[in-house]
Amino acid sequence: MAEQTDYGTAGQTGLTVTLLDKMWEPLRQAMSDRLIPGASAAVLYKGERLRYAGGLAVDIPSETTEATLETLYDCASLTKVSVTLPLVLILLDQGKLKLEDPVSSYLPEFHRADKSMITLRHLLSHTSGFVASYDFHTQPWTPQEILDFLAKEPLAYEPGTLCIYSDVGFILLGEIIPRLFGMPLDQAAKKHLFDPLGMKDSGFRPSPGERPRIAATEYSMATQAYWHGIVHDENARAMGGVSGHAGLFATAADLLEYARMWLASANVRPSAAHKPCLLSPPAAVRAITKQTPLLPEVNRGLGWVLKGDTADVSGRFFSQQAFGHTGFTGTSLYLDPLQELAVVLLTNRVHYGREQSVTQLRTDFHDAVAAAIQASSL
């Protein structure tokens, strides 16, 4: 199985070729077991970039395409923390919003008794009162009709009293952001995130010309074909492919540059701080600080999953400062400021069917990366 690696000057960090090679072993095993067809991964350690790609981006009888360092993946819910969250924080830094602002201040549809208490903080921390998701994709609804439905739908619980991971909060944030920036969400992301950070391959709704370098996701019984270059998430498709909860396509290298910005914004170590700090240190630190103090069993920041939460897949060796997020298609992004470490894993695990779970693979991969780093310091 063909593989690509790019280690740059990683030897300066003490990582030998042998240690580097061990990092990718869980990915090789997952491909061998046909858990995933392929993967593109990237690690940032003390400012040094390490990259790996192996296996297939498309694995069907009529077409096979190798996964490469430049393969674009459907990032699914990484959109929440890689697009929506930073745009909200930029608006926060600009003084255009506050976390305690009620949603109804920006979406008049929510001027209702049971919705008036929902704040932007609730949306970002998954404590808004909404259920996990709704079926928009089988309804011939416009984005405005979706907003009207959400405004009228009864809440499942009182905001702030529970944490239920929900796409809805980020769908709403994806509607608020354009109103404050004065441009569509995808344009705001390009102007305020992707271009400043040099994320040249990141965006929504990739052009047909990009299809050869995009990893295919799941087979659709409705279309009798694989989703390939079209967002996998049904509700994101219903919203035209651009939404606050899903729709981002990116390479592992681009997401690593985004992670580099977070390490720099948090002012953790000088070696990491050579990318534009688009976020103020207070905004970045607030996002990776627990926002659910009344829920001791939950450890959520703004958007991010923090170490110890039930959804945490950082593994055994990431520090208590670690935070990250996953995506349904088989993607993840995890950072550990204490170790000056960021890890991107992009797979299309739904290519073989959505029953394929990569939860253990994510943990095993993070453990392998951290173990190699620890061994390099011995």
C-alpha positions, 0 to 999 in steps of 0.5 A: 500500500503506497504511503507518503510522508513529510518530516521536514526538519523533525530530527531537531526535536529528537524524533528519529525515523523509527519513532516517526514510523511508529506514529502511523502504525494504528492507521496502517492497522485500521486500513489492513482491517478495512476499518478505513480505506485510507487516511491523511494525518498531520502532527505539529510538535514544537513548531515542526510539521510531520505528515503522513498519507496512506491507503485509498481515498476512493475504494469502489470497483469502478474507481480507486484513488490513493490518499495523498498528503493533498487529499481533501476530506469532508471534515463534517463537525470539525466545521464547528470548531474550525469555522464557526467557533473562530468566527464567533470569537473574532466577532467577540474580539471586535465587540460585535457580540457577547457570549451572554447575548440572547440569540433573539438579539440576532435572530428575531424569530426567537423572541418567544418565551421559551427561547428568550433565555438561550444565549450564544454561550449556550449554543457554543457549549451545547447546553441550549435546550435543543435536541441533537438534530432534526430532519431538515433534508426530507423537507422542502424548506428554505433556510428561513423556514428552518429558522422558523421551525426551530423558533417554534419547536419546543425545547427538550430541557431548560437551557444550561441544565443539561448538555446534549451535543447538538448540531442545532446550536451551530446551525443557528450560529451559522446564521448569525455570523453572516448578519454581523460580518455582512457576507455569507458564512463561506465568504467570511471564513475565506476572508477572516480565516483561510486567507490570513492563515494560508489555508489555500485548500479549505472551503465549502462546496468544492468545485467539480474540478477538485473531485479527483483529489477529494475522498469519497464518503458514503454510498447513497441508496437514493442516488445510487452513487457515493457522495464525492465532493458533496457534503455528506451531512444531510442537513448541510446539503439541505442548506446548500452545502454551507452551514455552521455545523458541517460543510468544510472540506480541507487537507490535513496540512491546512487544519494543522495551520489552523491548529498552529494559530490556536497554539499561538493565540493561547501564547503557550510557547514562543516556538509555536507563535509564528502564525497570525494570532487571529484570536486574542489570548483572552478569547482563545483561553475562554474557549478552552476553559470549562463553560459548564460549571453547573454540570460536573460530569460534563467538560465542555469549552466553547465548541471544544471538547475538553480533557475528561469529557465523555466525548474526549478521545485524546488518549492516555498521554495528552495532558489535562490541558488538551482539547479537541473535536471529532467529525462524523465522517471520521475526522478529528483535531486535537491539541495539547498546549502543554506539549506544544502538540497538535494532531489532525486525523482525516479519514473517510470511515463512512466509505465502508458504511456508517456502522464503522467506528473509529473511536478506538482508532482515534485514541490509539493514534493519539497514544502512538503520537504521544508515546513517540514524542515521550520516547524522543525525550528519553 
